[in-house]
């Protein structure tokens, strides 16, 4: 999780807050909290928990699912508050 934040989220958050117009005002802390809340909701779903605890689920699949949730959370926390033009380049 730390690596995902370091490699993706922090740079993207900085770029977006400096270059993209927001349709809603939001601080970096609010955006980060929103992203973490989305991730929390997604990882607490029964389908996710059942799959990652399934003995046939390989570690790579768990990592891939977590990465997908991470990307989804970024799109909805950062991408949802910037204007249309910025969303297209996002």
MMTF fields as JSON, N, C-alpha, C and O atoms, coordinates in Angstrom:
{
  "mmtfVersion": "1.0.0",
  "mmtfProducer": "UNKNOWN",
  "numBonds": 359,
  "numAtoms": 360,
  "numGroups": 90,
  "numChains": 1,
  "numModels": 1,
  "chainsPerModel": [1],
  "groupsPerChain": [90],
  "chainIdList": ["A"],
  "bondAtomList": [4, 2, 8, 6, 12, 10, 16, 14, 20, 18, 24, 22, 28, 26, 32, 30, 36, 34, 40, 38, 44, 42, 48, 46, 52, 50, 56, 54, 60, 58, 64, 62, 68, 66, 72, 70, 76, 74, 80, 78, 84, 82, 88, 86, 92, 90, 96, 94, 100, 98, 104, 102, 108, 106, 112, 110, 116, 114, 120, 118, 124, 122, 128, 126, 132, 130, 136, 134, 140, 138, 144, 142, 148, 146, 152, 150, 156, 154, 160, 158, 164, 162, 168, 166, 172, 170, 176, 174, 180, 178, 184, 182, 188, 186, 192, 190, 196, 194, 200, 198, 204, 202, 208, 206, 212, 210, 216, 214, 220, 218, 224, 222, 228, 226, 232, 230, 236, 234, 240, 238, 244, 242, 248, 246, 252, 250, 256, 254, 260, 258, 264, 262, 268, 266, 272, 270, 276, 274, 280, 278, 284, 282, 288, 286, 292, 290, 296, 294, 300, 298, 304, 302, 308, 306, 312, 310, 316, 314, 320, 318, 324, 322, 328, 326, 332, 330, 336, 334, 340, 338, 344, 342, 348, 346, 352, 350, 356, 354],
  "bondOrderList": [1, 1, 1, 1, 1, 1, 1, 1, 1, 1, 1, 1, 1, 1, 1, 1, 1, 1, 1, 1, 1, 1, 1, 1, 1, 1, 1, 1, 1, 1, 1, 1, 1, 1, 1, 1, 1, 1, 1, 1, 1, 1, 1, 1, 1, 1, 1, 1, 1, 1, 1, 1, 1, 1, 1, 1, 1, 1, 1, 1, 1, 1, 1, 1, 1, 1, 1, 1, 1, 1, 1, 1, 1, 1, 1, 1, 1, 1, 1, 1, 1, 1, 1, 1, 1, 1, 1, 1, 1],
  "groupList": [{"groupName": "UNK", "atomNameList": ["N", "CA", "C", "O"], "elementList": ["N", "C", "C", "O"], "formalChargeList": [0, 0, 0, 0], "bondAtomList": [1, 0, 2, 1, 3, 2], "bondOrderList": [1, 1, 2], "singleLetterCode": "X", "chemCompType": "L-PEPTIDE LINKING"}],
  "groupTypeList": [0, 0, 0, 0, 0, 0, 0, 0, 0, 0, 0, 0, 0, 0, 0, 0, 0, 0, 0, 0, 0, 0, 0, 0, 0, 0, 0, 0, 0, 0, 0, 0, 0, 0, 0, 0, 0, 0, 0, 0, 0, 0, 0, 0, 0, 0, 0, 0, 0, 0, 0, 0, 0, 0, 0, 0, 0, 0, 0, 0, 0, 0, 0, 0, 0, 0, 0, 0, 0, 0, 0, 0, 0, 0, 0, 0, 0, 0, 0, 0, 0, 0, 0, 0, 0, 0, 0, 0, 0, 0],
  "groupIdList": [1, 2, 3, 4, 5, 6, 7, 8, 9, 10, 11, 12, 13, 14, 15, 16, 17, 18, 19, 20, 21, 22, 23, 24, 25, 26, 27, 28, 29, 30, 31, 32, 33, 34, 35, 36, 37, 38, 39, 40, 41, 42, 43, 44, 45, 46, 47, 48, 49, 50, 51, 52, 53, 54, 55, 56, 57, 58, 59, 60, 61, 62, 63, 64, 65, 66, 67, 68, 69, 70, 71, 72, 73, 74, 75, 76, 77, 78, 79, 80, 81, 82, 83, 84, 85, 86, 87, 88, 89, 90],
  "secStructList": [7, 2, 2, 2, 0, 0, 0, 0, 0, 2, 2, 2, 2, 2, 2, 2, 2, 2, 2, 1, 7, 5, 1, 1, 7, 7, 7, 2, 2, 2, 2, 2, 2, 2, 2, 2, 2, 2, 2, 2, 2, 2, 2, 6, 1, 2, 2, 2, 2, 2, 2, 2, 2, 1, 6, 6, 7, 7, 2, 2, 2, 2, 2, 2, 2, 2, 2, 2, 2, 2, 2, 2, 2, 2, 2, 2, 2, 6, 6, 6, 6, 5, 7, 2, 2, 2, 2, 2, 2, 7],
  "xCoordList": [0.822, 0.0, 0.873, 0.581, 1.921, 2.82, 3.447, 3.561, 3.851, 4.467, 3.481, 3.852, 2.225, 1.213, 1.046, 0.954, 1.007, 0.888, 2.102, 1.96, 3.278, 4.502, 4.638, 5.019, 4.333, 4.541, 3.446, 3.71, 2.234, 1.113, 0.381, 0.297, -0.139, -1.088, -0.48, -1.056, 0.653, 1.235, 1.579, 1.282, 2.198, 2.539, 1.287, 1.209, 0.322, -0.909, -1.668, -2.179, -1.739, -2.419, -1.755, -2.438, -0.443, 0.28, 0.022, -0.239, 0.095, -0.141, -1.554, -1.749, -2.522, -3.919, -4.193, -4.854, -3.706, -3.991, -3.308, -3.765, -2.22, -1.513, -1.985, -1.856, -2.532, -2.812, -4.265, -4.623, -5.11, -6.488, -7.486, -7.397, -8.436, -9.497, -10.452, -10.849, -10.805, -11.738, -13.153, -13.362, -14.127, -15.522, -16.055, -17.08, -15.351, -15.657, -14.365, -13.325, -14.415, -13.19, -12.852, -13.731, -11.576, -11.142, -9.658, -8.861, -9.309, -7.899, -7.27, -7.976, -5.957, -5.274, -5.681, -5.816, -5.876, -6.307, -7.7, -7.945, -8.609, -9.957, -9.949, -10.655, -9.149, -9.058, -8.476, -8.973, -7.44, -6.819, -7.795, -7.894, -8.512, -9.495, -10.598, -11.038, -11.035, -12.055, -11.556, -12.276, -10.333, -9.749, -9.646, -9.961, -9.21, -9.09, -10.453, -10.597, -11.443, -12.786, -13.352, -13.973, -13.144, -13.591, -12.897, -13.536, -11.597, -10.869, -11.397, -11.554, -11.667, -12.191, -13.536, -13.763, -14.412, -15.724, -15.577, -16.224, -14.733, -14.552, -13.931, -14.306, -12.999, -12.344, -13.172, -12.847, -14.22, -15.088, -16.274, -17.057, -16.403, -17.487, -17.262, -16.135, -18.348, -18.258, -17.593, -16.814, -17.894, -17.309, -15.781, -15.088, -15.266, -13.812, -13.232, -12.252, -13.829, -13.305, -13.369, -12.439, -14.467, -14.585, -13.507, -12.89, -13.298, -12.324, -10.902, -10.162, -10.513, -9.12, -8.864, -7.716, -9.93, -9.762, -9.994, -9.872, -10.324, -10.509, -9.135, -8.219, -8.979, -7.674, -7.151, -5.945, -8.06, -7.608, -7.136, -6.61, -7.322, -6.914, -5.405, -4.885, -4.727, -3.272, -2.887, -3.649, -1.721, -1.267, -1.252, -1.569, -0.882, -0.876, -2.267, -2.427, -3.27, -4.65, -5.088, -5.776, -4.695, -5.025, -4.378, -5.02, -3.117, -2.413, -3.092, -3.279, -3.462, -4.114, -5.455, -5.769, -6.238, -7.529, -7.339, -8.074, -6.366, -6.109, -5.658, -6.089, -4.801, -4.359, -5.538, -5.61, -6.453, -7.625, -8.504, -9.016, -8.673, -9.455, -8.758, -9.406, -7.45, -6.671, -6.896, -7.147, -6.809, -7.011, -8.438, -8.651, -9.401, -10.802, -10.994, -11.657, -10.422, -10.552, -9.905, -10.427, -8.787, -8.139, -9.05, -9.246, -9.6, -10.464, -11.653, -12.017, -12.256, -13.451, -13.145, -14.0, -11.977, -11.66, -11.055, -11.416, -10.151, -9.518, -10.293, -10.598, -10.605, -11.252, -12.641, -13.097, -13.311, -14.686, -14.777, -15.847, -13.697, -13.787, -13.155, -13.187, -12.573, -11.986, -12.982, -13.925, -12.771, -13.719, -13.64, -12.767, -14.568, -14.67, -13.389, -12.968, -12.787, -11.559, -10.447, -9.742, -10.299, -9.282, -9.594, -8.679, -10.878, -11.234, -10.821, -10.394, -10.945, -10.559, -9.055, -8.624, -8.265, -6.82, -6.355, -5.221, -7.21, -6.923, -6.837, -6.599],
  "yCoordList": [-1.188, 0.0, 1.262, 2.225, 1.247, 2.403, 2.656, 3.802, 1.592, 1.753, 2.322, 3.158, 1.878, 2.421, 3.92, 4.694, 4.317, 5.745, 6.513, 7.575, 5.983, 6.675, 6.728, 7.762, 5.637, 5.563, 6.23, 6.755, 6.211, 6.681, 7.86, 8.935, 7.66, 8.621, 9.99, 11.011, 10.026, 11.321, 12.187, 13.381, 11.598, 12.366, 12.838, 13.985, 11.952, 12.308, 13.394, 14.338, 13.264, 14.265, 15.631, 16.647, 15.653, 16.913, 17.526, 18.723, 16.699, 17.192, 17.749, 18.831, 17.018, 17.433, 18.711, 19.613, 18.805, 19.996, 21.245, 22.362, 21.064, 22.221, 22.607, 23.766, 21.649, 21.934, 21.801, 22.267, 21.187, 20.935, 21.79, 21.907, 22.387, 23.131, 22.163, 21.147, 22.477, 21.653, 22.18, 23.39, 21.272, 21.697, 21.785, 22.416, 21.15, 21.219, 21.527, 20.945, 22.428, 22.683, 21.487, 20.911, 21.126, 20.003, 20.146, 20.497, 19.871, 19.889, 18.53, 17.555, 18.477, 17.199, 16.184, 14.996, 16.647, 15.741, 15.178, 13.995, 16.012, 15.548, 14.539, 13.532, 14.82, 13.904, 12.563, 11.506, 12.612, 11.383, 10.598, 9.378, 11.277, 10.607, 9.964, 8.851, 10.666, 10.128, 8.867, 7.873, 8.915, 7.769, 6.558, 5.433, 6.803, 5.71, 5.157, 3.957, 6.026, 5.571, 4.691, 3.665, 5.082, 4.256, 2.901, 1.867, 2.905, 1.632, 0.764, -0.446, 1.379, 0.637, -0.014, -1.181, 0.741, 0.213, -0.951, -1.987, -0.771, -1.809, -3.088, -4.192, -2.944, -4.135, -4.8, -5.908, -4.15, -4.752, -5.497, -6.116, -5.436, -6.16, -7.662, -8.149, -8.377, -9.827, -10.536, -11.469, -10.104, -10.773, -10.665, -11.613, -9.516, -9.34, -10.214, -10.925, -10.164, -10.942, -12.44, -13.175, -12.891, -14.316, -14.764, -15.818, -13.929, -14.319, -14.361, -15.301, -13.367, -13.364, -14.434, -14.801, -14.931, -16.002, -17.385, -18.394, -17.43, -18.692, -19.343, -18.703, -20.602, -21.268, -21.352, -21.462, -21.299, -21.383, -20.028, -19.953, -18.99, -17.642, -17.49, -17.652, -17.181, -17.045, -15.642, -14.691, -15.517, -14.206, -13.124, -11.966, -13.507, -12.516, -11.977, -10.801, -12.828, -12.393, -11.414, -10.431, -11.681, -10.774, -9.417, -8.379, -9.428, -8.178, -7.444, -6.229, -8.164, -7.546, -6.928, -5.812, -7.642, -7.109, -5.857, -4.879, -5.897, -4.738, -3.547, -2.42, -3.784, -2.715, -2.12, -0.904, -2.958, -2.474, -1.604, -0.574, -2.016, -1.218, 0.107, 1.149, 0.065, 1.285, 2.257, 3.441, 1.767, 2.617, 3.147, 4.313, 2.316, 2.74, 3.865, 4.861, 3.705, 4.719, 6.038, 7.108, 5.97, 7.188, 7.894, 9.107, 7.129, 7.735, 8.452, 9.545, 7.85, 8.444, 9.497, 10.338, 9.484, 10.523, 11.749, 12.874, 11.555, 12.688, 13.051, 14.222, 12.067, 12.326, 12.919, 13.603, 12.667, 13.15, 14.629, 15.222, 15.236, 16.631, 17.624, 18.83, 17.122, 18.04, 18.28, 17.508, 19.348, 19.685, 18.695, 17.829, 18.838, 17.892, 17.76, 16.655, 18.876, 18.865, 18.104, 17.294, 18.367, 17.667, 16.166, 15.342, 15.816, 14.405, 13.671, 12.519, 14.326, 13.683, 13.416, 12.41, 14.305, 14.099, 13.216, 12.736, 13.009, 12.207, 10.77, 9.905],
  "zCoordList": [0.0, 0.0, 0.0, -0.708, 0.781, 0.843, -0.523, -0.957, -1.192, -2.514, -3.519, -4.343, -3.463, -4.37, -4.147, -5.1, -2.883, -2.578, -3.09, -3.696, -2.85, -3.268, -4.78, -5.328, -5.458, -6.897, -7.718, -8.8, -7.216, -8.027, -7.399, -7.994, -6.219, -5.662, -5.371, -5.748, -4.72, -4.331, -5.537, -5.547, -6.545, -7.75, -8.481, -8.923, -8.602, -9.292, -8.529, -9.132, -7.236, -6.418, -6.564, -6.698, -6.538, -6.695, -8.074, -8.19, -9.11, -10.47, -10.609, -11.163, -10.111, -10.25, -9.466, -9.979, -8.251, -7.449, -8.006, -7.762, -8.751, -9.308, -10.703, -11.097, -11.461, -12.87, -13.295, -14.377, -12.489, -12.918, -12.146, -10.923, -12.864, -12.177, -11.465, -12.035, -10.253, -9.479, -9.659, -9.745, -9.717, -9.721, -8.293, -8.035, -7.389, -5.961, -5.215, -5.521, -4.247, -3.484, -2.59, -1.949, -2.559, -1.724, -1.421, -2.291, -0.19, 0.201, -0.106, -0.363, -0.077, -0.284, 0.77, 0.476, 1.992, 3.061, 2.789, 3.023, 2.298, 1.993, 0.844, 0.884, -0.169, -1.309, -0.865, -1.252, -0.067, 0.428, 1.3, 1.167, 2.186, 3.044, 2.196, 2.481, 1.163, 0.268, -0.423, -0.516, -0.9, -1.581, -0.642, -1.028, 0.571, 1.543, 1.944, 2.176, 2.025, 2.362, 1.247, 1.522, 0.007, -1.119, -1.085, -1.281, -0.836, -0.749, 0.376, 0.216, 1.505, 2.645, 2.32, 2.64, 1.691, 1.318, 0.34, 0.491, -0.647, -1.664, -1.087, -1.482, -0.171, 0.382, 1.484, 1.911, 1.942, 2.948, 2.339, 3.059, 1.023, 0.359, 0.495, 0.407, 0.709, 0.909, -0.267, -0.068, -1.48, -2.66, -2.657, -3.025, -2.244, -2.177, -1.07, -1.291, 0.114, 1.24, 0.971, 1.302, 0.371, 0.065, -0.916, -0.755, -1.94, -2.968, -2.426, -2.714, -1.653, -1.18, -0.12, 0.131, 0.5, 1.496, 0.896, 1.59, -0.375, -1.07, -1.256, -1.773, -0.844, -0.967, -2.406, -2.626, -3.38, -4.772, -5.32, -6.43, -4.555, -4.975, -4.779, -3.675, -5.859, -5.813, -5.319, -5.494, -4.711, -4.223, -5.304, -5.033, -6.526, -7.613, -7.896, -8.226, -7.767, -7.999, -6.902, -7.181, -5.681, -4.575, -4.824, -4.662, -5.214, -5.514, -6.656, -6.588, -7.699, -8.853, -8.456, -8.87, -7.664, -7.225, -6.37, -6.513, -5.5, -4.652, -5.497, -5.254, -6.48, -7.382, -8.143, -8.321, -8.588, -9.312, -8.417, -8.855, -7.178, -6.232, -5.967, -5.874, -5.848, -5.635, -6.79, -6.564, -8.019, -9.196, -9.259, -9.592, -8.947, -8.924, -7.911, -8.201, -6.743, -5.695, -6.108, -5.797, -6.799, -7.296, -8.301, -8.228, -9.229, -10.251, -9.626, -10.06, -8.617, -8.026, -6.978, -6.698, -6.397, -5.409, -6.074, -5.732, -7.008, -7.688, -8.954, -9.183, -9.76, -11.037, -10.93, -11.846, -9.834, -9.684, -9.335, -9.479, -8.886, -8.446, -9.403, -9.158, -10.503, -11.487, -12.618, -12.794, -13.382, -14.445, -15.609, -15.642, -16.565, -17.675, -18.489, -18.831, -18.789, -19.594, -18.86, -19.462, -17.581, -16.795, -16.684, -16.675, -16.601, -16.533, -17.797, -17.736, -18.93, -20.202, -20.26, -20.824, -19.685, -19.697, -18.557, -18.553, -17.615, -16.441, -16.845, -16.002]
}
